[in-house]
Amino acid sequence: MDRLANTVRPYAWGSVTAIPELLGVEPTGEPQAELWMGAHPGAPSRIERAPAPGEHSRPHLAPADPVTGPAQPHPTPETHALSDVIAADPETELGSAAVKKFGPRLPFLLKLLAAGAPLSVQVHPNLAQAQEGYADEERRQVPIGAPDRNYKDANHKPELVCALTKFNGLCGFRVSAEVAKTLESLGVDSLKPYADLLRARPEEAALREVLTAVLTADREEIAATVAETAAAAQRLAADPGTPPREAAAHAAYADIAHHFPGDPGVLAAILLNHVELQPGEAMFLGAGVPHAYLDGLGVEIMANSDNVLRCGLTPKHVDVPELLRIVRFEATDPGILRPEASSDGEELYETPTDEFRLSRYVLAEGAAPVHLAEGAPQILLCTAGAPRAGELSLAPGQSVFVPAGEEAELSGVGTVFRATVVA
């Protein structure tokens, strides 16, 4: 079992305070958006391990023992990227079943995510689309770092986010008639054609045509519409006669427009379900489902991929034709997940993906230690209290990596999230 040293990603949308408060450290004044735990090549966690017997290392002397005599040299622990440790011996670190199913790499990335401002509205491809898109861009020799490159790898990117605080987001299309009602309630003349289209056309075609129209409209004209829409949304959010759920959604639209004035993604956001997660609740984001995180602190887990197609609320490249090919134009229930408890105290967030499996343990005073199943790689993340993972004490925000085949036990008092795979 190895304690992880993890990297904070300072993306501009990140909260300045949420992650420092969880870690119990002073804020730096800069955004701290994500804390990455895993073996992603962009920022792999680091671990300390003594080299194996026979490997070269600078020795150090242990204290002399009065019985056994002079001190003997011992290898000095060295710091390694977790990705390098796994690459050196994937069967030991990941287990043979995981290597056979996912290859010689950790198939998930675990994060603390702290949104202080809205993220882009985005969608992820399924596995076949990712493989096809990656092969096409490789064939056309689009540089991997090019701003107009869509596919950085050949993998899909299902995601799950579990709220640690109240967490706001957008997830999946609303029923077209409900969107039309919202657009009409805003009283903005330039939104009327969209509302009429949503009422007149079959749902899939209507959602496709409205999103296409919004993203391909003249930027000056759409900016004026967005400004009027934001003002109207703010009025409705403040109106005591607006039902609470609708008021919360209007407040979210107004806040999005405040951060991204004139951006067509504001109108795209109105097409989507507004979701408010309470602590402990989660939502799963599958392929083709447009979504965005708006604000809050959560634990996020995803398949190890960087494939993102954006459709607004971003200065980055928006590839409209490819986006429209990937998006699933169907109304969906965002499906708030609540964990299912088992007899051993594990609370599982059930999802349809095998690349990751996220669960939670809430360890109570006086409870018996919890023994975790072996056979697959695990990352254990503390989010509250002072539990122990084996011999290692954990504080909020601290985490450990447990190689496959190594025993792990949780004890003490606190909350620990467990990330592993279905191998």
N, C-alpha and C positions, 0 to 999 in steps of 0.2 A: 504494500500500500504506500502510495507516494503523495505527499502534500503538494498541491499545485500552486505555482506562481503564475498569475494570470495578467493579461494585458487589458487595459481600459482603452476603448476606442472613443476619441473625442469628436464624434460627428456633431455638426452644428445644431441638430434638432435635440440633442441630449439635454437632460436636466442637469443643472449645476449642482444640485444638492442631494438628489435621491440616493445615488449610489454611495457618496461619502457618508450620509446619515446611516445607511445600513452597515457600512464598514466601521462606523465609529471614528471617522477621521475628519479633519477640517477640509471643507471644499477648497479647491484651487482657484475658483472664480471662472474656470473654463468648463464647457460642457463635458460631462462624462456620460456618454450615451449607452455604451455596452461594455460588459466585462465578459470576455470570452474564455470558455473552459473547453479544452479539447485539443485536437491535433490539426486544425485548419492551417494550411501553409501561410495564410496571411498574418496570423498571430498565434502560433502554437503555445500552449501552456508549457512551462518548464518545471522539471523535477530534479531533485538531488538523489543520485544513486552512487554508491561505491562501485568502482569497476569490478567486473568479474575476475576470478582468479586467473592470473596469467596476463591480464591486461596491464598496460603501462599506466602508472599514476604516481604523482608525487606523494611519498609516504609521510605520515606524521607519527609521533611517538605517543602512545598512551601512557598514563601515569604509572610509575613503578609499583609493583605489587610486593608487599613485604614477604609473601610466601613463595611466589613463583620467581621472584628475582627481577632483573632489569626489564625495562619496558621494551616491547617489541614493536617494530613498525607496522602500521595499519594503513590501508589505502584511504586517501582523502576523498570524501564524497565529491562528485563532480556534477555540475549543472548541465542538463541536457534538454533539448526540445523534445516534448512528448512525441512529436511526429517522427523524430530520428530514432527514438527508443523503439517505437512500434515498427518502423521500417527495418530495424536491425533484427528483430525476432517477432514477426507478427503472430506466429502460432502461439507463442507463450503469452504475449500481451493481450491478444484478442480472442484466443481460443480457435480451435480448428473449425468449428461449426460456423463462426462468424466470418472467418477468412474464406471459407468455401462459398458462403452466401453473398458476401459484400466485397470480397477482395482484401488485400493486405493493408487496410486503412481503417481508422475509426470512422464509422459511417454517419456519425451525428456530431453536431456542435451544440453545446449548452451555453446559455448566456443569461446574465442579468441584463435586462433592457429597461432603460429609464428615459421615457419620452417626455421632454419638456415642451415640445412643439410638434405639430403633425408631421408624420413621415409621408413620403410619396404614396399616391394610390398606385398599386402595383399588382402584378399577377405572375405566377410561376408556371412553367410548362410541365406537362407530364413526362415520364421517362422517355417515351418514343419521340415526342416532340423535341426534347432536349438533345437526344442523340442525333436526330435529323438536323436540327439547327446548328449544332456544334460542327457536325461533319460538313455542312454547307459552308459555314464561315471559314473553316480550315481549308476547304477546297478553293475558296475564293481568296485565301491568304489575307483575311482581315486580321490585322495585328491584335493580339490578345488584349493589349491595353488601349486599343482605339476607343474613343468615346462613343462611337456608333456601333460597337460590338455588343451583341445581345447575349451570346452564349459563351461563357467563360469555361465551361466544362460540359460533359455529356450526361449530367445527372439531373434528376428532378429535385424539387425543394419543398416537400410538404413541411408545414410548421405547426407548432402548438405553443400558445402563450397562456401562462397561468398567472393571474393577478396576485400581487403581494399587497398592493394598495388598490383603491378604486382605479379602474383602468378603462379608458374610452377608446373605441375603435370603430372601424367600418368593416363590414364583412358580407359579401355576396349581394346580388341584386334584390331589390324589393319587387313586389308585385307591381306590374306596370300601372294598374289603375290607382294604386296608392301613391305612386310617384306623381301621376297626373294630378291627383287631388292636392298634393303638397305644392306643386308648381302653380296651380290655380290659386291656392291660398296666399301665395306671396304677392299676387297682384302686379306682377311685372309683365308688361305687354309683350316684350320680346321672348318671354318663356311660353306664350300661348301656343305657338306652332309645335313645340315639343310636347305639350300636354295633349293637344289634339291628335298628334301622331300616336302617342301612347294609348289613347283610347280607341283609335281607329284600326290599328294593325294588330295581328297576332303577337303575343308577348315576345317571343324570341326575335322576330323581325323588328318589332318596335324598339326594344332595348338596343339592338345592334344599330339601327338607323339613328337613334338619338345620340348614342355615344359617338358614332362616326361624325355626325353633324357638329357636335360640340368640339371635337378634337380637330376638325378640319376647317372650322369657321374662321373668318377674318379676325385676326387677333385684336384689332382696335374695337371692332363691333362686339366681340365676345367679352372684352374687358369692361365695356360699358354695361353689358348685361350682368356680369358678375358683380359689379359695384352696386347696381340697383338691387340685385338679389341679396347681397350681404346686408344692406340697410334694412330690407324688408324682413329678413330672418332675425335680425337683432330686435326689431320692433315686436315680432311675434314671440320671441323668447322672453321678452320683458312683460308681455301682456298677461295679466292675471287670469284672463279667460282662456288662455291656451292650455290644453291638457298637459300635465307634467311631462309625459313621455315625448310629446311633440315639442314642447318647449326646450327640453334637453337637446333634441336633435337640431332644432333651429339655432340654439346657442353654439352647437358644434360647427354648423355651417358658417356662422358669423365669425367664429374664431379661426376657422380654416382660411376664410377670406382675408382676415386681418394679417395672417402670416404670409399669404400668397395672393396679394391684390391683383385682380385681373386674370388670374390663372384659370383656364378652362376646367382644370381639375376640381374646382369648387362645384361646378355643375355636375361633373361626374360623381362627386361625393353624394349628391342628393339622390342619385339612382341607387345608392347602397344602403343596406341596413345599418343603423346606428346602434352600437352595442355598448352597454355599460356593464363591465364585470365587477363583481364584488370580490374582496380577497378570498382566495381559494377556488374561485371559478375560473374556467379556461375556455378557449375557443380553438378549434382546429381549422387550419387553412389548407385546403387541398388544391390540386392543380386546376388552373383555369378560373379560380375564384378571385375576383378583384377585392382588394382589402387595403386598409391603412390603419396604423396605430396613431392615436391622437395625443394621449397623455396618460401617464401613470407608470408605475414600476411593476415589472413582472419577471418571471422565469420563462425564458423562451428556449425551445429545443427544435432543431430542424435537421433535415438531411444535409450532409456536407456538400453544399453547392453554392455558387454565386450567381445563378441564373435568375435575372429579374427583368421583366418588361414593365415599363412605367407608363402610366396614362394620365399623369398630372401631378401638381403640387411638387414640382421639381425643376431645377434649371438643367437637369441632365437630359440626355437624348431620349426622345419619345418616337419609337418606330411604330407608327399607326397601323400600317398594313400587317406587320407581324403580330402586333398586339391583338388586332381583330381576329387573326387566325387562331390565337391561343385562348382567348377569353371564352368561357362558357356562358352564353347568353340565356340564362334561365334564372327565375326567381328562386331563392333558396332561403331556408330558415338558418340563421347563423348558428343555431344549436349550441347554446351554452352548456359546457361540460361541467359536471360536478363529480368529484372522485368517488369511486366505488370501493368501500372498505372490505378487507378480507379479515379472516380470523387472527392473523398474525400482526394486525395493525397497519398493513400496507394499504394506502389509498391510491388506487390506480386511475389515471386519466386514459380512458380507452380510446384508441385511434385505429384507423385501418392500415397504418404503415408499419413495416418491420424494421426500418432503419433506426427507429428510436422507440423507447418505451419509458414514459415518465410517470413516476409515482411519488408519494409523499408519506413521511412518517412523522407523526406528532408524538414525541416521546414525553411521557408524563412522569412525575416524581414517583419513585418507588416501583416503577414498572420493570419487568424482567428485560434483560438485553434482547435485542432482535438480531437473529442470525440471517444474513442475506445469502440467497442462492448463489452458487458458484457457476462457472462454465462460460461466462460472457463478461466482456469489459464493463466496468461501471465507473461513473463519476458521481460522487456524493457531495451535495452542496448544502451547507447550513444557511438558513435564512432567519433563525431566531434561537435564542437561548444559548446554552453551552454544552452541547452533546459531545460524545466521543465516538470516533470511528476507529475501532481497534484501540491502539495505544495513543492515537493522535487526538488531542482536544481541538474542537472547532469553535470558532466564533462566527457571527453572522457575516456572510460573504466569503468565507473560507471554504475550500473544497479539496477533495482528494481523488486520486485515480486508483482504482482497484483492478489489477490485471485479472484476466480470466483464470480460473482455477485457484485463486487465492481467497482464503476465508476472510469474511468481513463481518463485523459485529457492531451494531449501534447501541449506545447506552447513554445514560444521563438524561438531561431535560432539554428539550428544544425541538425545532422543526428541521427536518432534513429531506431534501428532494433527491431522488435516486434516478439517474439516467442510465439506461442500458439499451440492449437491442433484443429483438425477437429473432433468435438464430435457429 
